[in-house]
């Protein structure tokens, strides 16, 4: 293996939410540990460049004219076991769907053989779709959760993995006691932390307030503090869920329930956040808690249309989530497109309600940011991944505009080519997928 790997060609990444940087004739130098050590633009001749640089033992990959590198996708919210039935039950709303599809499916993961088989498929599928980092919910079963960690490790994905917690308002066949939930979560965190990898992070994962007693939520926030690990859960997804939660905890709103159990902090991130008062959004901003926007799922379970602009306006970190299987697609390209539609729907709602005709839907540069660097910020990984700044890890997609589902008609600008990929591309446009400099998936 060469000491340095050099990529030469067009490089596209988000510098900020406003700005996408398109680097023509770019050079990225990646060291043997997968770290980007050099970024150069406008290099007319790679040989001349190398003559002036100290890199001697190199492997050079030149990208073709219709190819470019971009950062890998960050999926901030997905349920690994639910991939089993992705696309089913789309006639339900959240609480019925949980009863009818989710709980029976997840309870089967008591079998580690079943877990092994299912988790191999889902993690491989996410990687082939370019999801280099994923925040996973598993199930309540400690042994099956460990299997998910083993598979993620083996297949080379960067991931946050959570053992789900639920000690109330769940069916008899899929519930745990408060004590065993806390004990298994501790064992799970220690298992992940004992693995020889920096790519996998354990994340404390109460399913949502309805299925968690106060004692459990308090215990989980203690564990997150003790082991310095992040927290993920669901928040304000659907009206019935919100009403039930407020009634259950005698609370004025849903967000306060988590806050009262010390679950909101700068390492927490909440999926959905569709129906939030201004006061609740201010609380998230105050706690520096992030949001995983799951547009496909919000449409599919007809939960609502989340207005991402409200969070961005308050400086809240926002990333995208497929929410497999509330969302039916494992692809972050679909998450981008669903987010686009949700934002356009907000524009229509604002206009038709006469509220604000100046509402600006999300633009392409913002969509790219949310799917990469925005997601990295939500997970607290912004210094490691999300774009190609020097010093970050090489988590990347080698995009090939030919060979997938795109037709180039000639004369497209680079901006248009990026748009063609984001709106018309598919997994067959991904020649290679890299995590920490290593190849984790290639087009078949
Ligand atoms: Zn979810």
Boltz pocket constraint, residues with backbone or C-beta under 6 A from the ligand:
constraints:
  - pocket:
      binder: B
      contacts: [[A, 77], [A, 79], [A, 234], [A, 271], [A, 323], [A, 324], [A, 326]]
      max_distance: 6.0
